[in-house]
Amino acid sequence: MSAALLELQRQVQTDLTTIAHPRMRWLTAKTAPDGSDVLDVLVVGAGQSGIATAFGLKRARVDNILVVDRAARGLEGPWNTYARMDTLRSPKDFTGPDLDLPSLTYEAWHTAKYGRENWQQLGLIARQDWADYLLWVRDTIDIPVCNGTDVQRIDHRDGFLVVEMSDADGLSVERYARRVVLATGQDGMGCWWLPPDIAALPEELRAHTADEINFGALKGRRVAIIGAGASAFDNAACALEHGAKEVALFCRRDRPQVIQPYRWLTFRGFLNHLGDLDDVWRWRFMQRIMSLREGFPQQTYDRCARHNNFRIVAGAPCTANATTNSRVALSTPRGTFEVDFVIAGTGIEMDFAARPELSVFAHNIATWGDCYLPPPEERNERLARYPYLSSDFTLAEKVTDQTPWIDKIHVFSIASTMSFGPSGSSINAMTTCVPKLVSSITKKLFQDDIHTHWDSLTAYDVPQAIIDEAVLK
């Protein structure tokens, strides 16, 4: 690490010490029935949302925490795995995991690494730089992370959540926790979704944009991209850059979506208070925003359009069938197209039953479809399957009192979007949503221990002054 980055780390520590008020520890250690220590909070997911949440908890003096992630160090989240853009799509001045600490911002890190002039000339943040920055943040603020740890089951026992995990050596381990945060990114309460006809294709003929793809093997081949969102264009660009003979991107709309609604909503009122609105307005806003899908910036389009062998087939919803010569025939209103490989940029599907860690209570998680019926013109079955979260980001029951303990589980991922707007999966919302999440957790921890705090107050007898008995009359 450079001297400038080391000096920045020292500045972060100084700044954190300066703003540490109130410093007093306020949580009482709990002991599990098996004699082990109970974590105050277990955060599942060590990507940007999990790290920012843990940082917020530490600043609130919730120190008995642990963050786990199934991935190896550096492979948490999308940045070094399935994210295939050259740069982030967010403007460079959007702050996030720093939680408003200037010395911890990406700008501070970039300036220390590359210099002030480089920052001033920078357009968008390089994806790899963002990944490196997140690891630097994690190390600088000393977040306790166990990589290679896969959460397999969450249950409840003797008043605590019980989280069954396998560690990096494949051994089973069980941890008790008062609260759990699911900071599990895009597919954390479901799965990456493939249309049934594409899922039915032989695996060697198709992939999802979130899959590990051998783009080198696509050299000289005809590739179809299903979908016209930003990640679809990213994967088209990768195929083109690896020498694909032809890449055709199939868009069911008459024109690809170029409006980015997440740019519109990045203001304090929306980010802070969408979750405070009634169901009518929350659904109306998010149904509109999520139905538009994610627009792509000019740089993303240009990365594809610079290749003469790239084309967009608009107004072309398609169905796929394998052919006898190990290719794929795509049937569309624009005609039939034969390709060698299909990449589907078709997003995620909420499917609680698909997640082993949710298996104990998946059947009783309330969804938006269970709790709200929008007017016909606003209905969307896919969005109706999102979890309907309580005001503190916790899961709610579909049938009351069957699994009452699931209100100890907070969701901070793409699954929280319908209830709170951009939150657990967006850089632009971190500075507002992480403090709200942390406040909701500390509120519950305080309320749960209210009798302990009362007893502590009534027993408190630390004098602040010494009075001379002679002056007492």
C-alpha positions in Angstrom: 0.0 0.0 0.0 1.3 3.5 -0.9 2.4 6.0 1.7 -0.5 8.2 0.7 -3.1 5.5 1.3 -1.5 4.6 4.7 -1.6 8.3 5.7 -5.3 8.3 4.6 -6.0 5.3 6.8 -4.5 7.2 9.7 -6.7 10.1 8.9 -9.8 7.9 8.9 -8.9 6.6 12.3 -8.4 10.1 13.6 -11.7 11.3 12.2 -13.5 8.3 13.7 -12.1 9.0 17.1 -13.1 12.7 16.8 -16.7 11.9 16.0 -17.1 8.8 18.3 -19.5 10.4 20.7 -21.3 8.8 22.5 -18.6 6.3 23.3 -20.2 4.3 26.1 -20.9 0.6 25.6 -24.5 -0.1 26.1 -25.2 -3.7 25.1 -25.0 -6.5 27.6 -23.4 -9.8 26.4 -25.7 -12.7 26.0 -24.9 -16.3 26.4 -26.5 -19.0 24.2 -28.0 -22.3 25.6 -24.8 -24.1 24.4 -22.6 -21.7 26.4 -21.4 -19.7 23.3 -21.5 -16.0 23.0 -24.6 -14.6 21.2 -23.8 -12.1 18.4 -25.8 -8.9 18.6 -26.0 -8.8 14.8 -24.9 -11.3 12.1 -24.7 -9.7 8.7 -25.0 -12.1 5.8 -23.1 -10.7 2.8 -19.8 -8.8 2.7 -20.4 -6.7 -0.4 -20.8 -3.0 -0.3 -24.2 -3.1 1.6 -23.0 -5.6 4.2 -19.8 -3.6 4.9 -21.7 -0.3 5.1 -24.2 -1.8 7.5 -21.5 -3.2 9.7 -19.7 0.1 9.7 -22.9 1.9 10.7 -23.5 -0.6 13.5 -19.9 -0.2 14.9 -20.4 3.6 14.9 -23.5 3.0 17.0 -21.4 0.9 19.4 -22.9 -2.4 18.3 -19.5 -4.1 18.4 -20.4 -7.7 18.8 -21.1 -8.3 15.1 -19.9 -10.7 12.4 -20.1 -10.4 8.6 -20.0 -13.7 6.6 -19.8 -14.3 2.9 -19.7 -17.4 0.8 -17.3 -15.9 -1.6 -13.5 -15.7 -1.2 -12.0 -12.3 -0.3 -12.3 -9.9 -3.2 -15.1 -11.8 -4.9 -17.9 -10.5 -2.7 -20.7 -8.9 -4.7 -20.6 -8.5 -8.5 -17.6 -6.3 -9.1 -15.0 -9.1 -9.8 -17.5 -11.7 -10.9 -20.5 -11.1 -13.1 -20.3 -7.3 -13.4 -18.9 -6.7 -16.9 -19.0 -3.0 -17.3 -15.8 -1.0 -17.7 -17.0 1.7 -15.3 -19.7 2.3 -12.7 -22.9 3.9 -13.9 -23.2 6.2 -10.9 -21.6 9.6 -11.0 -18.2 9.7 -9.4 -19.4 12.1 -6.6 -22.0 9.7 -5.3 -21.0 8.8 -1.8 -21.9 5.5 -0.2 -20.0 3.1 2.2 -18.2 6.1 3.8 -21.5 7.1 5.6 -20.6 10.8 5.2 -17.0 10.5 6.6 -15.0 12.6 4.1 -11.7 10.8 4.6 -13.4 7.5 3.8 -15.0 8.5 0.5 -14.1 7.1 -2.8 -12.8 10.6 -3.8 -10.4 10.6 -0.9 -9.1 7.1 -1.8 -8.8 7.8 -5.5 -7.0 11.1 -4.8 -4.5 9.3 -2.5 -3.9 6.6 -5.0 -3.8 8.6 -8.3 -3.5 12.2 -7.4 -5.9 15.2 -7.4 -5.4 16.0 -11.0 -6.4 12.5 -12.0 -9.6 12.8 -9.9 -10.5 16.1 -11.6 -10.1 14.5 -15.0 -12.0 11.3 -14.1 -15.3 10.7 -15.8 -16.7 7.5 -14.2 -15.2 5.2 -11.6 -13.5 2.1 -13.0 -15.2 -1.0 -11.8 -11.9 -2.6 -10.6 -11.0 0.6 -8.7 -14.4 0.4 -6.9 -13.8 -3.2 -5.9 -10.3 -2.3 -4.6 -11.8 0.7 -2.7 -14.4 -1.5 -1.0 -11.7 -3.8 0.3 -9.7 -0.8 1.5 -12.8 0.5 3.4 -13.4 -2.9 5.0 -9.8 -3.2 6.2 -9.5 0.5 7.3 -12.5 0.3 9.5 -11.7 -3.2 10.7 -14.9 -5.0 9.8 -14.9 -8.6 11.1 -15.5 -10.8 8.0 -15.5 -14.6 7.6 -15.1 -15.4 3.9 -15.9 -18.8 2.5 -18.8 -19.1 4.9 -22.1 -20.3 3.5 -25.3 -19.7 5.4 -27.4 -22.9 5.1 -30.3 -22.4 7.5 -31.8 -19.8 9.8 -34.0 -21.0 12.6 -35.0 -19.9 16.1 -34.2 -21.4 19.4 -34.6 -20.2 23.0 -35.3 -16.6 22.1 -32.4 -16.3 19.6 -31.9 -16.8 15.9 -29.7 -19.8 15.1 -27.7 -19.6 11.9 -26.3 -22.8 10.6 -23.3 -22.3 8.3 -20.5 -24.2 6.6 -17.1 -22.6 7.0 -14.2 -22.3 4.6 -13.1 -25.9 5.4 -16.6 -27.2 4.7 -17.3 -27.8 8.4 -20.7 -27.1 9.9 -20.8 -24.3 12.4 -23.7 -22.8 14.4 -23.9 -19.3 15.6 -26.6 -17.6 17.8 -27.6 -14.0 17.0 -30.1 -11.5 18.3 -30.6 -10.0 14.9 -29.7 -11.0 11.3 -29.3 -8.7 8.3 -29.6 -10.3 4.9 -27.3 -8.1 2.8 -27.3 -10.6 0.0 -27.4 -8.5 -3.1 -29.4 -9.1 -6.2 -30.5 -12.8 -6.0 -30.5 -13.1 -2.2 -34.2 -13.9 -1.8 -34.6 -15.8 -5.0 -32.7 -16.7 -8.1 -31.4 -15.4 -11.4 -34.3 -16.0 -13.8 -34.3 -17.6 -17.2 -37.4 -17.7 -19.4 -38.6 -21.4 -19.5 -37.8 -21.9 -23.2 -34.2 -20.6 -22.7 -33.8 -22.6 -19.4 -34.8 -25.7 -21.5 -31.9 -25.3 -23.8 -28.8 -27.4 -23.3 -26.4 -25.7 -20.9 -23.7 -25.5 -23.5 -26.0 -23.2 -25.6 -27.1 -20.7 -23.1 -26.2 -18.6 -20.0 -27.5 -15.9 -17.8 -25.6 -12.6 -17.6 -24.9 -13.5 -13.9 -23.2 -16.8 -14.9 -19.5 -17.4 -15.3 -19.2 -17.2 -19.1 -16.2 -18.3 -21.2 -16.3 -15.4 -23.6 -13.2 -16.6 -25.3 -15.1 -19.7 -26.5 -17.5 -17.4 -28.3 -14.9 -16.3 -30.8 -16.2 -16.7 -34.3 -19.7 -17.6 -33.2 -23.1 -15.9 -33.5 -24.4 -14.7 -30.2 -27.9 -13.6 -29.1 -28.4 -11.4 -26.1 -32.0 -11.5 -24.7 -32.9 -8.2 -23.1 -31.9 -4.6 -23.5 -30.9 -3.5 -20.0 -27.5 -2.3 -19.0 -26.1 -5.7 -18.1 -27.3 -7.1 -21.5 -25.3 -4.5 -23.3 -22.3 -5.2 -21.0 -22.4 -8.9 -22.0 -22.9 -8.0 -25.7 -19.7 -5.9 -25.5 -17.7 -8.7 -23.9 -18.7 -11.1 -26.6 -17.8 -8.6 -29.3 -14.5 -7.8 -27.7 -13.6 -11.5 -27.5 -14.1 -11.9 -31.3 -17.7 -13.1 -31.7 -18.7 -13.3 -35.4 -22.0 -11.5 -34.8 -23.9 -10.2 -31.7 -27.6 -9.5 -32.0 -29.4 -7.9 -29.0 -33.1 -8.7 -28.9 -35.3 -6.1 -27.3 -39.0 -6.8 -26.8 -39.8 -3.0 -26.8 -39.9 -1.0 -30.0 -36.9 1.0 -28.7 -34.4 0.2 -25.9 -34.9 2.0 -22.6 -32.4 4.9 -22.4 -34.0 6.8 -19.4 -32.4 6.0 -16.1 -35.1 6.5 -13.4 -32.5 6.0 -10.6 -31.0 9.3 -11.6 -34.4 11.0 -11.1 -35.0 9.5 -7.6 -31.6 10.5 -6.2 -32.8 13.2 -3.8 -33.2 13.2 -0.1 -37.0 13.3 0.0 -37.4 10.2 -2.0 -34.5 8.2 -0.6 -35.4 9.1 3.0 -39.2 8.9 2.9 -40.5 6.6 0.2 -40.8 3.9 2.9 -42.9 6.3 5.0 -45.6 6.5 2.4 -48.7 4.4 2.3 -48.9 1.3 0.1 -50.7 3.0 -2.7 -47.9 5.5 -3.3 -45.0 3.1 -2.5 -46.3 0.6 -5.1 -47.1 3.3 -7.6 -43.6 4.8 -7.6 -41.7 1.5 -7.5 -43.9 -0.2 -10.1 -43.3 2.7 -12.5 -39.5 2.8 -11.8 -38.9 -1.0 -11.9 -41.1 -1.5 -15.0 -38.8 0.9 -16.9 -35.8 -1.3 -16.0 -32.3 0.1 -15.8 -31.3 2.4 -18.6 -27.8 2.4 -19.9 -25.4 5.3 -20.4 -23.9 6.4 -23.7 -20.6 4.8 -22.9 -22.3 1.4 -22.5 -24.0 1.7 -25.9 -20.8 3.1 -27.6 -18.9 0.1 -26.4 -21.1 -2.1 -28.5 -21.9 0.2 -31.4 -18.2 0.7 -32.3 -18.3 -2.9 -33.7 -19.8 -3.3 -37.2 -21.0 -6.8 -36.3 -23.4 -5.6 -33.6 -27.1 -5.0 -34.1 -30.2 -4.4 -32.1 -33.4 -6.2 -33.0 -36.1 -4.1 -31.5 -39.8 -5.1 -31.1 -38.7 -8.7 -30.9 -39.9 -10.7 -28.0 -38.6 -14.2 -28.7 -38.8 -17.8 -28.0 -35.9 -20.2 -28.3 -35.6 -23.8 -29.5 -32.5 -26.0 -30.0 -32.0 -27.1 -33.5 -30.7 -30.4 -34.8 -27.3 -28.9 -35.6 -26.7 -27.8 -32.0 -27.7 -24.2 -32.6 -30.6 -22.1 -31.3 -33.5 -20.9 -33.4 -35.0 -17.7 -32.0 -38.6 -17.0 -33.2 -39.6 -13.4 -33.2 -42.2 -11.1 -34.9 -39.2 -9.8 -36.9 -38.4 -13.3 -38.2 -36.4 -16.4 -37.1 -32.8 -16.1 -36.2 -30.3 -18.9 -35.8 -27.4 -18.4 -33.4 -24.7 -20.4 -31.7 -25.2 -19.2 -28.1 -27.8 -17.3 -26.1 -27.1 -15.0 -23.1 -30.2 -13.9 -21.2 -30.2 -10.6 -19.4 -33.5 -11.4 -17.8 -32.9 -10.3 -14.2 -34.0 -12.0 -11.0 -37.1 -13.8 -9.7 -38.2 -13.6 -6.1 -38.5 -17.2 -4.9 -38.0 -17.7 -1.2 -38.3 -21.5 -1.5 -35.2 -21.5 -3.7 -33.0 -20.3 -0.8 -32.0 -23.0 1.6 -31.2 -20.5 4.3 -34.9 -19.4 4.3 -36.4 -22.9 4.1 -37.7 -22.9 7.7 -40.0 -19.9 7.2 -40.1 -19.3 3.4 -43.7 -20.4 3.3 -44.7 -17.7 5.7 -43.0 -14.6 4.4 -45.5 -12.0 3.5 -45.3 -10.6 -0.1 -46.6 -7.4 -1.6 -49.1 -9.6 -3.4 -50.4 -10.8 0.0 -50.8 -7.3 1.4 -51.8 -4.9 -1.4 -53.9 -5.1 -4.5 -53.1 -2.3 -6.9 -55.5 -1.0 -9.6 -55.5 -3.1 -12.7 -53.3 -0.8 -14.7 -50.5 -1.0 -12.1 -50.5 -4.8 -11.5 -47.3 -6.7 -11.9 -47.1 -10.3 -10.8 -43.3 -10.4 -10.7 -43.1 -7.4 -8.4 -45.9 -8.7 -6.3 -43.6 -11.5 -5.2 -41.2 -9.1 -3.5 -41.3 -9.4 0.3 -43.6 -6.9 2.1 -41.2 -5.5 4.8 -42.1 -3.8 8.0 -41.0 -0.3 8.7 -37.7 -1.5 10.2 -36.7 -3.6 7.2 -37.8 -6.8 8.8 -39.7 -9.7 7.4 -43.4 -9.9 8.1 -45.6 -13.0 8.5 -48.1 -14.1 6.0 -50.0 -15.9 8.7 -49.7 -14.3 12.1 -48.0 -16.2 14.9 -46.7 -19.1 12.8 -43.2 -17.8 12.7 -43.2 -14.6 14.9 -39.5 -14.6 15.3 -38.8 -13.6 11.6 -39.2 -10.0 12.7 -35.6 -10.4 13.9 -34.4 -10.7 10.3 -33.8 -7.5 8.4 -33.6 -7.5 4.6 -31.1 -5.1 3.0 -30.8 -6.2 -0.6 -32.6 -5.9 -3.9 -35.5 -7.5 -2.2 -36.1 -4.4 0.0 -36.7 -2.2 -3.1 -40.5 -2.5 -3.3 -40.8 -1.5 0.3 -38.1 1.2 0.6 -37.0 2.1 -2.9 -33.3 1.8 -3.8 -31.7 0.7 -0.5 -29.7 -2.5 -0.1 -28.5 -2.7 -3.7 -27.7 0.9 -4.7 -24.7 3.2 -4.1 -26.9 6.3 -4.4 -29.1 5.3 -1.4 -26.5 4.2 1.1 -26.1 7.5 2.9 -29.8 7.6 3.7 -30.8 4.0 4.0 -27.9 2.5 6.0 -28.5 4.9 8.9 -32.2 4.1 8.8 -31.5 0.4 8.9 -28.9 0.8 11.7 -31.4 3.0 13.7 -34.1 0.3 13.4 -31.7 -2.4 14.7 -30.5 -0.4 17.6 -34.1 0.5 18.5 -35.0 -3.2 18.7 -31.9 -4.0 20.7 -32.6 -1.2 23.1 -36.3 -2.2 23.5 -35.5 -5.9 24.0 -33.2 -4.9 26.9 -35.4 -2.3 28.4 -35.6 -3.9 31.8 -31.8 -4.3 31.9 -31.4 -0.6 31.1 -33.9 0.4 33.8 -32.1 -1.7 36.4 -28.9 -0.1 35.3 -30.3 3.4 35.7 -31.8 2.7 39.2 -28.5 1.2 40.3 -26.4 4.0 38.9 -24.6 5.8 41.7 -21.5 7.3 40.2 -21.0 10.8 41.8 -19.9 13.7 39.6 -18.8 15.9 42.5 -17.7 15.7 46.1 -19.7 17.8 48.6 -18.2 18.9 51.9 -20.5 17.6 54.5 -19.8 20.7 56.6 -21.7 22.9 54.1 -24.8 20.8 54.3 -27.3 22.5 56.7 
